[in-house]
């Protein structure tokens, strides 16, 4: 590969791209956006070679994207730009072949930020939790506002799903607005120069709090205007870094976009509230077809971000009345004849897991929380905090079922796994709390859930980085419905 940094490559027109790991939640939508803009796209993915997610890869091929085995055979020209994670080892055949041919290499974030920063109006959604949902909400508001936006998301947006677009995690619009979630976990958030920065929260995830404060503070400073969550103390503390700011929040009475006290009405699958614009005291009824207090906060974030981009508050609130949600974000797949509900959810870090469990807890019934850790490294980073969340949010009658962490190959330290997390949950519960079980095989976990589930239970299937979790959740619902 060439030694010239990707940031110095200013002309991408006519360049073919090869995506290593094209089926990933961050890679697939970016490939689809470039493909819709007329670029020549090819790719490979270990999951495809292993026979997983066949429907997704067939759809990519139907879009005219050429797919190859992950053996280097798809990298054929020095003109190709290899798009690959920085974590991809040099021993991967595509990387080795690209180096032989002198191909330019770009990370997903480098390529995305180049497209994003070139947009006339760009809205970046940042924070450790809620990014995908707020990106979907903001994108939907901007679409309803007639801006024909491009949207880059890490999850399928139900509003944009169609028979010919089943994996709508991206939308390639013709307008000048680009809405994207931006990632702090690898530090790549520093690459973006947004017109509007939306900061949701600053909580422990992949990096230390000190690192996150610097990253998110710089994110605000790089933007023209920022929407900041006034309910999150860490986010609010960064407000002085913004050139201009609009605050939002449920509890903070000084938040400029807020909620009228006493107006929140919760339901099992939807909620309502009255949004107030404290600039002039105007009020707007909000109906959300997604449950949970965290989603009300997400809605305020999307409204504030859209307002910063020029959309009137009332129009933003009205648009969210038809927001359909995202796949794998508290996605209620169905209820068995005996009344056991199955929810497919992306919860994987302490903040997300807590939000999911609290949403479940607002309604009666026992919780069976199935959790597949999204890797061995994250367990070492946040395993103790995850254990505390399960111990604090669940009751003695609830259950936690843990399978082994997701692992698709490569080198990693496996010294901390689900057995340790199970023990930490029991330790955090002090011997009188929730029952936790480690069952290595996911299939065996499904058997156990079917064995212990009772009428009225809610089964939450949680985890990230694995599309087949939805297949597993559907199989659990099938067993409970048989």
N, C-alpha and C positions, 0 to 999 in steps of 0.2 A: 504493500500500500504506500501511497505517497506520504511524505513527511509533512506536506503543507497542511496546516490546520483547516478544518472545515469552515471555520468562521471567516477565512479569507477567500472562500469561494463565493463570488457574488452572482455568478450566472449559472442557474440550475436548469434553464430552459433547454429542453431536448436531451437532458441527461437521463439515462435509464437508472433505475434504482433496484437494488436487491435487498430485501428485508430478511435478515436472519432471525427467526422466531416471529414470523408474520402473523401468527394466530394469537399473539399476546394481546392483553386488553389495551395496552398503549400503542402497540405496533399496528394492529388491524385498522383502527379508525384513521390513522395517519396515512397508511397505504391507500385506503379508500378515498381520502380527500385528494391525494396526489393523482390517483387513477382517474377521478372525476375531472381533474384539471388537465387531463390529456397526457400525463407522464406515462412512460413505459415501466410497468411494475412487475417484478418477479419476486419469489421468496421461497423459503423453506421453513419447516418447523418440526421439532422433535416429536411433538404431539401427533402430527400427521403421520410420521413414520411409525409411531407406536399404535396407530389405528384409533386414536381418540378424536372426538369432535369432528367426525367425518362430514356431517351436514354443513358445518361452518366452512370447511376447506372446499367443499363442492361449490358452495355459494361464491367464494372468492374466485374460483376458476370460472364460474359463470359470468363474473364481472370482467373477464378478459385478463385476469392476473395469472401468470404462469407459475405453477408450483413445481418444486423439485425435491427429491430426497435431500436430506441434510448431509450430503457427501461431497459438496463442492462443485457438482456438475452444473449448477445454475449460474455460477460466476464465470463468464466466458470472455469478458472484454474489460480492458483497462478504463473504458469510458464509464463503466458502471460505478455508482455510488453504493458502497456497502453500508447498510443501516443496521447497526448491531449495538446491543448494550455494552457499556464499558466493562461489565462483569464477564462477558463472553471470553472464554480462554482462547489463546492464540492457536491451540491445538484443534479447535473446531475447523472442519474442512473448508467452510466458506471463508473464514478469516485467513487461513493459510493460503488459499487460492487467490484471494484478493491481494494479499501481500506480494505474491509472485507476479501478478499482473500490474501492480502499481495503482490499484483502485483507491479513490478517495474514500475515507471512512467517516461516517457521522453517527453519533448516538441519536436515539429517538428524540431526545430533548433538543439537541443542536438543530436538527432538521425542523422540528415543530416550531422552535423559537424563531428560526429564520422566516418561516411563513407567517407566523403570528406578528412579529415585529414589523413586517412589511404591510400589514393591513392598515387602512386609513383609520379605523376605530377598533381597538382591541380591548376585550374584557377578560381579565385573568382571575380565576377563582383559586384562592390559596387557603391553607389551613390544614391541620392534621386530621380533621374529620368533616365529612359532609360535602367534600368537593364535587363529587360526581352528581349528587342530587342537586346542588345549587347550580352547577353547570347546566344540567338539564332544565331546571326551572328558568334560569336566565335566558338560555337559548330559546325556550318556548315563548317567553315574554317578547324577546326581540323578533321572533318569527311572527307573532301575532301583531306586532307593531309595524310589520311590513318592511323590515330591513333586509329580508332574505339572507340571514346570517350563515356563515360557516361555523359549525360547532364541532369541537373535538372533545370527546368524553371517554371515560374509562368504563362505561356501562351502557347497556342498551337502553335507549330512550323510547318508552312505549308510544309516545305521541308521534314518533317518526317511523314506527314499524309499519311495514306494508307487505303484501304477499311477495313482492319481489325484493324487499329489503327487510329480511328477518333479523339481521344483526345491525340495527341502527344505532351504533355507538358514535357515528359521525354523520354530519350533514354538510355537504359541499354546496354552499350558497353562492349566488352571483353578486350579492351586495358587498359593501365595504366593511361589514362588521364581522369580527372573528372572536368567538367565545371559546375559551379553553380552560380546563383545570390545569394547574401547574404544580409540579411535584417538588416537595422539599426533602424527600427521603434521601435523594442522591445529590442534593445541593444544586440541582439544575434550575431551580426557581430563579437563581441569579442571572440566568440568560435572558429573561423576559423584560421588556420595556412597555408595560401596558398603558393604554389610555386610562383604563379604570382597573384598579386593583381591589378585589374583595377579600378581606381577611376574616375568616370564620372563627378560628380558635387557635390557640398555641398550647398543645398538650403533648405529653410524652408519646413518642412513637418510635421512629427509627433513629433519632438523634437525641443528644442531651438537650435539656432546656436552654442552656447557655448558647449552644449552636443554633437552636431554633429561633431564639430572640434576635440573633444577628441576621439570620436568613430572612425572617419575615420583616424585620425592620428595614433591611435593604430593599426588599420587595416593595414596601410602601413608598420608600424614598425614590424609587425608580419610576413610579407612576405619576400621571398628571393629576389624578384625583383618586381617593380611596374611600371605600365603604368598610367600616370597622365595627365589629361586634362589641357593643358596650357592655354586654353581660359577661364577657370573658375578660377577667382582670389582666391576663397576660397580653391579650390582643389590644385592650384599651390602653395599656401602658406604652404601647408603641405608637400611639396616635401622633405624638410630636414629630415622628419621622416623616409623616405625610405632608406633601405640599398643600393639599386641600383635603378635607375629610367630611364624610357624612356618616353619622353613627346610626346603628340600629340595635334594637334589643327588646326583649319581652319584659324584663324586670327593672331595668335601669330607667328611672323616670325622666332622665335628661336625654335619652336616646331620641334622635330627631325623627326616625321612623320607628314607631312602636306599636303597642297593643293597648287598647282601652282596658283598664283594670276591670275584672269581672266579666269580660265579654267572651272568654274562651269556653267553648263547648266541645268536649271530647267524645269520640265514638270509637268503636273497635277498628274501623277501616277508614274513617274520615274525621274531620274536625272543622270547627268554624271559629272565627274571632273577628273583632273589629280593629282594623289597622288605622292608626292615627298619624297624620303628618303634622308634627309639632311646629313646623314653620308657620302654619296658618290655622292649625286646629281642625283641619278637615278630616272627616272619618269615612272609611270605606269598608263595607262588609266583605270578608274573605271566607271562601269555602275551599277547603283543601281535601282532595281525595286520597290523602295519605295520612296515617295516624302518627301520633307521638309529638311530644313537646319539641324534640330536636328538629322535627320537620317544620314546625311553626317558626322556629328560629331560622331554619334554612330558607323558608319563604320570605322572611323579612330581609335576609341577606340578598336574595335575588331581586326583590323589589328595590332595595337600596342601590344595588349595582346597576340595575336598569335605569333608575332615576339619574344616576351619575352619567349615564350614556344618553340622556335626553328624553327618556320615556316618562310621561306624567304618572304620578303615583296611582291614580285611579285606573289607568289603562293597565298598569303592571299587576295590580290586585285582581282586576277582572280576568286577565289572561290566565292567572293561576287557578281559577275556577275550573278550567278544563285541562289542567296538568294531570297526566295519567300515571306519573311515577316512572321508576326505573326497574329493570329486571334485577333481581337479587338485592333489592333494597327494601326490606320488610315486605317481600312479595308473597302474599297469601295465595298459595297454590290451590288450596281447596280444603274441604272438611269431609271427613269420613262419615258414613251413615250413623256412627255412634257419637259423632260430635267432636272428633279429634281433629284439630286444625294443624296444618303443616305450613310453615313459613320458611321461605328461602331467603337467606340474608347474608350480606357481605361482611358482617361484623368480624373483625380480626384483631383490632388493637383495643386497649382498655376502654377508650372513650366510646368507640363504636359498639362494643359488646354491652357496655353499660346502657347506652341509649336504647338498644334493642330489648334488653331485659326489662328496663323500666317501662317501655311501651307495652310489653306483654303483661307486666305487673299491674297496669291500670285497669285490667279486666279480670274477672274471676277465672279460676282454673289453675291446675298445676302446670309447671313448666318443665319440659324435657329439653335441655339444651345440648344438642350435638355440636361438637366443636372440632374442626380439623385445623390445627395450626398451619399457617401459611409458610412454614419453613423452620429449619432448625435455628438459624441465626436470630430470627425474631423472638424465638422462645428464650434465648439467652439474654436478649435485650430487654424484653418486657414481660417475661413469664411470671415473675413475682407479682407485678401489677395486675396482670390478667387474673391470677389466682385470687387476689384481693377483691376484684370486681365480682367474680362468681360467688365468693363467700359472702360478700356484703349484699348482693342484690337478690340472691335466691334464698328460699325458705327450706326448712328441714324436709318437707315432703317433695321438693323439687329434685330433679336429677340432672347431672352433667355426664355425658358420654363422650369420651375422647378417643379418636383414632390416632394413628401415627401422623406426624407432619407430612404435608405434601412434599414430594421429592421426585424431580424429573431427570435426575442425573447430575453429573458434575462433581467437583470436589467441595466438601463442606464438613464442618465439625459437627458430628452427631452425638456429642457427649451429653447434651441436654435435649430430652424428648418429652413425649406426652406422659410417660410414667412419672417423670419429675413434676410436671405441671399438676398431675392428679394428686400427688403427695402434697404439693404446695397449697392446693385448694383445701384439702383436709386440714392441713396445719392452720391455715388462715381462718377456717371455720371453728377452730378450737375444739374439735371433737363432737360438737353438737349441732353442726350445720348441714349444708347440702351434701347429699351423697354423690361422690364422683367415682367414675369407673374408667379405667384405661383398657380398651379393647383394640389391639393393634390393627386388625383388619376392618376396613370400612363396611364391607359386606356383613361381617359379624356384628358390627354396631347396629346395622339395620335390623338384624334378627333380634338384638336385645331391645331395641326401641319397640318393635312389634310385640315383644313379649310383655313389656311392662306398661305400655300405654293404656290409659283408662279413659272412659267417656268424659269429655270436657277438658282433656289435656290439650296444651299447645306445644307442638314439637317445632323447635327452631333449629334449622340446619344452618350453621355459621362457618364461614371460612372465606379465604381469598385465594387468588392465583390459580384457580382450578375450575374450568368451565363445567366439569363433570359433576360438581356438587349439585347443580340443578337437576341433573339426571338422577342422582342419588336421592334428592328430596322427593322427586316425583315417584321414584320406586317405593319410598317409605309410605307416601300417601296411597299408592296402589295396594301395598300390603295391608294397610290399616282399613282400606275400603273393601278388601276381598271378603 
